[in-house]
Amino acid sequence: MSPAAGMSGQLAAAVKILLKLKKMDMTGETNTDKSAVLQNILDACAVGIARIEEEVLTWVNRPFLDVFGYDAADEVIDKTLDIFFQTAQDFQFARQALERELTQKGQAD
């Protein structure tokens, strides 16, 4: 059984989403409309997702905010990742460990 087929109903939901996006392309809906649909999809997923550019949070979904105890995205957008650490030393330690793991393994857990 493929992972998609084993996710009770999620495959059907994904197909519906893809069909909606295709319909949007055919009807000429704007990028703003598409962004709203994608935002709703990502907010409905069960995992927290964040977009980070040069150690700055540029976008987060609702589950991400819930995991870290924030009420609104504007509380974290344009903030650096050190907001998740108690001290600058803790942040530097985590950063160095991550860089080391990426250098050694090509990926980090």
C-alpha positions in Angstrom: 0.0 0.0 0.0 1.4 3.4 -0.9 1.6 6.1 1.9 -1.0 8.2 0.1 -3.5 5.4 -0.1 -3.1 4.6 3.5 -4.0 8.0 4.8 -7.8 7.5 5.1 -9.4 10.1 3.0 -6.4 12.3 2.6 -5.7 11.1 -0.9 -9.2 12.1 -2.0 -8.7 15.5 -0.3 -5.4 16.0 -2.2 -7.1 15.1 -5.5 -9.9 17.6 -4.8 -7.2 20.3 -4.0 -5.4 19.6 -7.3 -8.6 19.7 -9.2 -9.5 23.1 -7.6 -6.0 24.5 -8.5 -6.3 23.3 -12.1 -9.8 24.9 -12.3 -8.3 28.1 -11.0 -5.7 28.1 -13.8 -8.5 27.6 -16.3 -10.8 30.3 -14.9 -8.0 32.9 -14.6 -8.2 33.3 -10.9 -5.4 35.6 -9.6 -2.3 34.6 -7.7 -3.9 36.2 -4.7 -6.8 33.7 -5.0 -4.4 30.9 -5.4 -2.3 32.0 -2.4 -5.4 32.1 -0.2 -6.3 28.5 -1.2 -2.7 27.3 -0.6 -2.7 29.1 2.8 -5.9 27.3 3.8 -4.4 24.0 2.7 -1.3 24.5 4.7 -3.2 25.8 7.7 -5.3 22.6 7.7 -2.3 20.2 7.6 -1.3 18.6 10.9 2.4 19.8 11.0 3.9 23.1 11.6 5.6 24.6 8.6 7.8 27.7 8.4 9.7 29.4 5.6 13.0 30.7 6.7 15.3 33.0 4.7 18.7 33.8 6.1 17.6 32.9 9.6 14.5 35.1 9.4 11.0 33.7 9.5 9.1 34.9 6.4 6.0 32.7 6.6 4.4 30.2 9.0 1.2 28.1 9.0 -1.3 27.9 11.8 0.0 24.6 13.3 3.5 26.1 13.6 2.0 29.0 15.7 0.1 26.5 17.8 3.2 24.4 18.5 5.2 27.4 19.7 2.3 29.1 21.5 1.8 32.1 19.3 -1.6 33.6 18.5 -0.8 35.3 15.2 1.8 35.1 12.4 2.8 38.7 12.9 4.3 37.7 16.3 7.0 35.7 14.5 7.2 37.0 10.9 10.4 39.0 10.3 11.9 37.7 13.5 15.2 35.8 13.6 15.3 32.2 14.8 16.9 33.1 18.1 13.4 33.9 19.4 13.1 30.2 20.1 16.1 30.1 22.4 16.5 31.4 26.0 20.0 32.7 25.4 22.2 33.7 22.6 24.6 31.0 23.7 21.9 28.3 23.3 21.1 29.6 19.8 24.8 29.6 18.8 25.2 26.0 20.2 22.2 24.8 18.2 23.4 26.6 15.1 26.9 25.1 15.3 25.4 21.6 15.9 23.2 21.9 12.9 26.0 23.2 10.7 28.2 20.3 11.8 25.5 17.8 11.1 24.8 19.3 7.6 28.5 19.2 6.8 29.0 15.6 7.9 25.8 14.0 6.7 24.4 16.5 4.1 21.2 16.6 6.1 20.0 17.3 9.7 17.4 15.7 11.9 
